[in-house]
Structures are given as C-alpha cells and as structure tokens.
Amino acid sequence: MNIVPTIIVIFGGTGDLTWRKLMPSLFDLHRDERMPKQFAIIGVGRTPCSDAKLRERFLAGVKRFSRKGMAKSADWNGFARHVTYQQGDYSDPATYSNLEKSCAKLEKDWKMKATRIFHMATPPALFGVIPKMLTDAGLNRDRAHVRLVVEKPIGHDLDSARKLNRTLTESFHESQIFRIDHYLGKETVQNILAFRFANPLFEPIWNRRYVDYVTLTVAETVGVEERGGYYDHAGALRDMVQSHLLQLLCLVAMEPMVSFNADEIRNKKVDVLHAVCPIRVGSVNECAVRGQYGIGRLDGRPVRGYRREDDISPHSPTETYAALKLFIDNWRWQGVPFYLRTGKRMARQVSEVAIQFRAAPHQSFPPESGRDWHPSCLVLSIQPEEGITLCFQAKYPGRRMLLRPVEMRFNYEESFGVPSPDAYETLLRDVMDNDPTLFVRADMVEAAWRLLMPVLEGWANDRPRGFPNYAAGSWGPKAADELLGRDGHFWRPSA
Ligand SMILES: NC(=O)c1ccc[n+]([C@@H]2O[C@H](COP(=O)([O-])OP(=O)(O)OC[C@H]3O[C@@H](n4cnc5c(N)ncnc54)[C@H](OP(=O)(O)O)[C@@H]3O)[C@@H](O)[C@H]2O)c1
C-alpha cells in the first residue's frame, strides 16, 4: 500500500466517465486495500450538488459498473467519507483558490504533504483551460507532488494535438502529465510485452522471415450510444485507430527494451510509429477503407443505421469503420503488411491481434492430406476472451496422413484463477505510484496523428460515396476484405 497521502481532484465529478469508470475503480482499489491510508477525492463540477447526493450517485455507479459487484454498506461507508463535492466553474479563479484551501486543510490534518492528482474528466474543450487556471492559482508548482491526468482525445488532428501538448507543458512538466489510453491498462495488452520478451521461444521468429502478415482488430457491437454528438465529429479513425490500435501496433512490432524503464519502453514504442511508411495523400484509397453501418440485425434483433442514431446528421459522412494497411520500414518488418481495422455494430465484440506465419517452404505431404490446411497463426486475444491461442496443423487420427488445424490455448482466468483488474484500476494506481509506463507521451500522440493526417485529409476532401456500406451485425464493408484479398490474405477473426 502506498503510504503517501493522496488527494484526487476530479474535474467533471458529475460526469459519465467519473460515474461509470473512475469511482467504481477507486472503490475497488479501496476494497482491495490498494488505496493510500490517507486519501481524499474531491469531485468538481458546475452542477449544484451536495456531498451526500454525489455519494449516492457514485454508489449507483458502483452497483452497476464495479468489477466486484454490489458494495457492502460498511465498505462503501468507509470509502464514501473520503469523497466530497466542490461546486465551481472551471474558468473561475475562485474554484481553484477554494481547491487550494481544501488541499491545504487536508495536508494540515494529515500533518504531511500530499500527492495532488488533478484528473481532467471533462469534455476536451476544457483540457486547455484547467491547466492554465491551476497554474494561475499556483497549484502546479510542486513538481514532485503534483500530477495531471488527461483523458482522450488528445486533439482532433496533428495541429490541435501539438497545441494542446504545448498548453499542457507550459503549465506542467512532461513527467507530471499522465495521458490515458485505457487500452494500455488492460492485462492482456500489458501481457504482449511479457509474452514477447520473457519467452525466448518466440523472439527469433518474430520478424519478416517467419511472419507473413499481421491483423489487428478492435470490433464493437455497440453503436454510438449516447456519444453521438462527439462521435459524429470524430469517426472511427480518430476515436479508435489514433489511440488504441496504434498503441497495440507499437507493442506488437517494437524492438526489445533494454530495461523495464518507462521511458525506455515508450522510446521503443514511438520508434515503431516513426518507422511506419508514410501514407501519401494520393494513395489513401490503396491502403485505407472506410465504412458506415446501415440497418441490420444483431443478436436476432433489428438495429437502426448510423444516420438514424440520436444526435447524428441524417446525411453524416462520418466513418464508423476504418481499416488500414501499413508497412514498417525497418530490418525486422520490411515488406510485412500490418492490417488494422475497427468498427461499430460489427458481428461480434472482439479485440485481437493475429500473427500469421509463413507457409512451410516445402510441402512434403500429399496434396490430399491437407484439405483445411492453413499456415500457423498466433492469436493474442484482448477482449472479451483473454488469452493466447496457437493454431497449427496436426495429424488427424487414423491410418492415413491427414492434416487438420488444431489449437493450443492459454486462458487468463483458468491459468491464474484470479480475475483481471479493470484497466482504470491499474492506471489510477499507477498515477498514484508516479509510474508513467502505461501512459502516452506527447511525442507518441503527435507521431500517431502525423501518420494518420494524410488519411484524414484524403477522406475530408473526398466525400464518401455509397454510405452506408455495411449492415449492422456484419464484419464491415466488402472493400476491407478486398484490401487483404488483393494480397491473398484474410482478416482474423473472419466470422
Ligand atoms: N464516458 C466514457 O466512458 C469515456 C471513456 C473514455 C474517455 N472519456 C473522456 O473522458 C472525458 C469525460 O467524458 P464524460 O463522458 O464523462 O463527459 P461528460 O459526462 O459529457 O462531461 C463531464 C462533466 O463535464 C461538465 N461539462 C460538460 N459539458 C461542459 C461544458 N460545455 N462546459 C463545461 N463543463 C461541461 C459536466 O459537469 P458540470 O456541468 O457539473 O460542470 C459533466 O458532468 C472526455 O474527454 C471523454 O472523451 C470518456
């Protein structure tokens, strides 16, 4: 347990993220005795609210979203007394002088300097305002004790991301800034590093000599839900590829780190983004596919199309599906295509990376032995299944030599017998421990935007024709299958 007293100030204390993710995770950390002995959580918002009302709302969130389920009242009461609400406008200096007074009082009571964590869980339009106001109030000064947490999205494009990073670093040192991509907090995502670099078995074949191609899929069955207003201005490329998918790509393709040091790991990751062959604006259609879902069926029930969702323009050109084909220009990966795809209202919720190995160089078995013959494939399943599967050929029992595909599986829960913590539990605990390994550095954010800018510009200048172009409940537009089909490759999972 961390012994440093900690004050967590959540701007956007009345908001959805706080209710759905932050408070259930903080409460679960408390139940696991992983919160500091002395801590305080101050929710900040403009809405008039009392401590009691806020706690009531948070308890409802815990009941719905906590990994550990219902709260025992003794546990909840023990936690809730640490939670208070402060009403205030984010651009009013009084909000910040009041916060300073609250923090100073807590430190006086605890007779110790506390770690102060300012978590921006507000709409991104406020990401520039809050750090500046914290600076004006002198709340950013103590570099050793003050941290700033920033939720995604970091910018809307390269220029806005650079501008936001400049604003953040005018007020805080980069080492104090924790940019969240919650995918990085998932156990299965962290396990990519363990799997690759703790097992010398795989590293020698993790390269262009043995790997034919790689597919990375983040498929959702949900539509835009209540996020239509945001999503219609963002789209799949900004919302998912710029962050989660490119972070996954980095972990799969990076060189081994020399030590388990936050900056060493992040340097190796950003090297991947720097090595990706730039996409030319003129050739976007050769390596990128976009799509938008229309009406369809999911789990046997009819589903409306994107343009009929709440807060979505009936003529919206926003993509709800994006696929990219990328190459990494280095010794390890020269010539190996990496196919990335993400979509809403897809047939199944699944996030996985599939490493497709090359075919055997010489086929010694008679042609009739391999009816379902496929080269070996290694699947890193991120969610909802959590594990690793190696798919290979084996002899079918009997007198004849018949080859059939089989699977060797590792499943997290079966192997370890303990449930994985929620990604936010891991990330919030890491902020308290001042460990930035799983957070996104300014240069990584900008490198990711730089890579995608030609696609964003190409798509903005060429209004999509034929939207909607995939049915809700399907695996996306036909053009995305053709993107791989042209190379003789296919997506995994394919159905
Ligand atoms: N929700 C999620 O699951 C999720 C997941 C990943 C990342 N995020 C990111 O986390 C951040 C917060 O998301 P959220 O869904 O919690 O947002 P939200 O519920 O829309 O807003 C959070 C709070 O900010 C205040 N607010 C809203 N609009 C405002 C405005 N125009 N001016 C000033 N204050 C305003 C509101 O509090 P008051 O009116 O009381 O001030 C609101 O309760 C966003 O950057 C989002 O992209 C959210």
The ligand as an SDF file (V2000), in Angstrom:
LIG
                    3D

 48 52  0  0  0  0  0  0  0  0999 V2000
  -17.6000    8.4020  -20.7370 N   0  0  0  0  0  0  0  0  0  0  0  0
  -16.7000    7.4990  -21.0650 C   0  0  0  0  0  0  0  0  0  0  0  0
  -16.9410    6.2900  -20.9720 O   0  0  0  0  0  0  0  0  0  0  0  0
  -15.3360    7.9370  -21.5680 C   0  0  0  0  0  0  0  0  0  0  0  0
  -14.4030    6.9500  -21.9730 C   0  0  0  0  0  0  0  0  0  0  0  0
  -13.1240    7.3470  -22.3670 C   0  0  0  0  0  0  0  0  0  0  0  0
  -12.7730    8.6810  -22.3580 C   0  0  0  0  0  0  0  0  0  0  0  0
  -13.6880    9.6140  -21.9890 N   0  0  0  0  0  0  0  0  0  0  0  0
  -13.2700   11.0100  -21.9780 C   0  0  0  0  0  0  0  0  0  0  0  0
  -13.4110   11.4980  -20.6490 O   0  0  0  0  0  0  0  0  0  0  0  0
  -13.8200   12.8570  -20.6640 C   0  0  0  0  0  0  0  0  0  0  0  0
  -15.1190   12.9970  -19.8930 C   0  0  0  0  0  0  0  0  0  0  0  0
  -16.1190   12.2500  -20.5450 O   0  0  0  0  0  0  0  0  0  0  0  0
  -17.6030   12.1630  -19.9880 P   0  0  0  0  0  0  0  0  0  0  0  0
  -18.3090   11.2000  -20.8470 O   0  0  0  0  0  0  0  0  0  0  0  0
  -17.5970   11.9480  -18.5270 O   0  0  0  0  0  0  0  0  0  0  0  0
  -18.1260   13.6330  -20.2950 O   0  0  0  0  0  0  0  0  0  0  0  0
  -19.4540   14.3510  -19.8110 P   0  0  0  0  0  0  0  0  0  0  0  0
  -20.2380   13.4700  -18.9200 O   0  0  0  0  0  0  0  0  0  0  0  0
  -20.1080   14.8980  -21.0390 O   0  0  0  0  0  0  0  0  0  0  0  0
  -18.8850   15.6200  -19.0400 O   0  0  0  0  0  0  0  0  0  0  0  0
  -18.2410   15.5530  -17.7790 C   0  0  0  0  0  0  0  0  0  0  0  0
  -18.6520   16.7590  -16.9580 C   0  0  0  0  0  0  0  0  0  0  0  0
  -18.1080   17.9390  -17.5280 O   0  0  0  0  0  0  0  0  0  0  0  0
  -19.0150   19.0200  -17.3350 C   0  0  0  0  0  0  0  0  0  0  0  0
  -19.3440   19.6160  -18.6380 N   0  0  0  0  0  0  0  0  0  0  0  0
  -19.9960   19.0490  -19.6640 C   0  0  0  0  0  0  0  0  0  0  0  0
  -20.0930   19.8950  -20.6950 N   0  0  0  0  0  0  0  0  0  0  0  0
  -19.4760   21.0360  -20.3110 C   0  0  0  0  0  0  0  0  0  0  0  0
  -19.2420   22.2830  -20.9290 C   0  0  0  0  0  0  0  0  0  0  0  0
  -19.6630   22.5230  -22.1650 N   0  0  0  0  0  0  0  0  0  0  0  0
  -18.5710   23.2180  -20.2560 N   0  0  0  0  0  0  0  0  0  0  0  0
  -18.1460   22.9780  -19.0230 C   0  0  0  0  0  0  0  0  0  0  0  0
  -18.3560   21.8100  -18.3710 N   0  0  0  0  0  0  0  0  0  0  0  0
  -19.0040   20.8560  -19.0110 C   0  0  0  0  0  0  0  0  0  0  0  0
  -20.2710   18.4490  -16.7170 C   0  0  0  0  0  0  0  0  0  0  0  0
  -20.2290   18.7390  -15.3360 O   0  0  0  0  0  0  0  0  0  0  0  0
  -20.8710   20.0670  -14.7500 P   0  0  0  0  0  0  0  0  0  0  0  0
  -21.9450   20.5150  -15.6870 O   0  0  0  0  0  0  0  0  0  0  0  0
  -21.3760   19.6580  -13.4190 O   0  0  0  0  0  0  0  0  0  0  0  0
  -19.7280   21.0040  -14.6900 O   0  0  0  0  0  0  0  0  0  0  0  0
  -20.1420   16.9670  -16.9030 C   0  0  0  0  0  0  0  0  0  0  0  0
  -20.6960   16.2370  -15.8430 O   0  0  0  0  0  0  0  0  0  0  0  0
  -13.9410   13.2340  -22.1370 C   0  0  0  0  0  0  0  0  0  0  0  0
  -12.7550   13.8430  -22.5530 O   0  0  0  0  0  0  0  0  0  0  0  0
  -14.1330   11.9140  -22.8360 C   0  0  0  0  0  0  0  0  0  0  0  0
  -13.6740   11.9490  -24.1830 O   0  0  0  0  0  0  0  0  0  0  0  0
  -14.9500    9.2720  -21.5870 C   0  0  0  0  0  0  0  0  0  0  0  0
  1  2  1  0
  2  3  2  0
  2  4  1  0
  4  5  1  0
  4 48  2  0
  5  6  2  0
  6  7  1  0
  7  8  2  0
  8  9  1  0
  8 48  1  0
  9 10  1  0
  9 46  1  0
 10 11  1  0
 11 12  1  0
 11 44  1  0
 12 13  1  0
 13 14  1  0
 14 15  2  0
 14 16  1  0
 14 17  1  0
 17 18  1  0
 18 19  2  0
 18 20  1  0
 18 21  1  0
 21 22  1  0
 22 23  1  0
 23 24  1  0
 23 42  1  0
 24 25  1  0
 25 26  1  0
 25 36  1  0
 26 27  1  0
 26 35  1  0
 27 28  2  0
 28 29  1  0
 29 30  1  0
 29 35  2  0
 30 31  1  0
 30 32  2  0
 32 33  1  0
 33 34  2  0
 34 35  1  0
 36 37  1  0
 36 42  1  0
 37 38  1  0
 38 39  2  0
 38 40  1  0
 38 41  1  0
 42 43  1  0
 44 45  1  0
 44 46  1  0
 46 47  1  0
M  CHG  2   8   1  16  -1
M  END
$$$$
